Amino acid sequence: MGLTRIATAAAHFGRDLTFDLSRVAALAEEARGAGAAVLVLPDGTLGGSFADFGRADPEHLPPALAPDGPEVREVANLAAELVVCFGYTEAGEGGERYSAAACVTGDGLLGRHRKVYLSAAEALLQEPGSEFTAFDTPAGRLGMLLDYEKAVPEPARGLALDGASIIACLCSWATSSRAPTLTRDRQARLFDVYDCVRAVENQVVLASANQAGVMHGTRFLGLAKVVGPDGTTRARTGSRPALVVAEVDVDAEITTARRARDHLGERRPEAYSARRPKRFSPL
């Protein structure tokens, strides 16, 4: 497909949906002006993140939105020719709540994901999703992860095996509570490590977006980035709200990365076992 410009954002989104949609419009326009084909936005783009208020009670939850509702349709309208990934809280048909992500263009929905790996607080009030599935977009085959899911190896590996060449990771990842600076922040270090490792171990392009700023005492990391299939960071924001764009020849770089060592092709799943290891008698 040649060179693809991938944009990702560190940005703050809260409970005010009108404000959130205006910020989506501004970021989409900025990405479009930079020639981007893909724009990745954070977890909680519509309605803010689950942890915005540091509380897990119904009064302080993000609004639950219908997947075919007016807010989601408006993001598609704002996307126009862009492929836009964004996060929101999805209302299930029976009143369930899901932490969710959607990928849209102006033509409509391309793919959806419901968060599988919930925190203990999320699990009290939300239902988990059940699968990780890649899907086709005008920019290539893509898969989505939400927040902590990038800390677990299997989701990104599953998406890569399903043919994803780009993995969008939508986060609302907060700083450590006592870290004096970002450079000493354990969560910042983990956030960066997971992005790079998930990209290089699967030899895919990973675009990581994150909430930024402070909300009711919770400080979010920012640190949005695009990582190549060789594990190198191609573009990165700081902790403040910003949008960055990286130009990547996705297919060519993946082919090059897998020519020397094809991590997916060299798997030996028959050697993996959930059983306890065999105990050998001492000599």
Secondary structure, DSSP 8 states (H G I E B T S, - for coil): --EEEEEEEEE---S-HHHHHHHHHHHHHHHHHTT-SEEE--TTTBT--TTTTS--SGGGS--EE-TTSHHHHHHHHHHTTSEEEEEEEEE-TTS-EEEEEEEEETTEEEEEEE--S--HHHHHH---------EEETTEEEEEEEGGGGGSHHHHHHHHHTT-SEEEEEE--B--TT-SSGGG-HHHHHHHHHHHHHHHHHT-EEEEEEEEEEETTEEEE---EEE-TTS-EEEE--SSSEEEEEEEEHHHHHHHHHHH--TTTT--GGG--SS--------
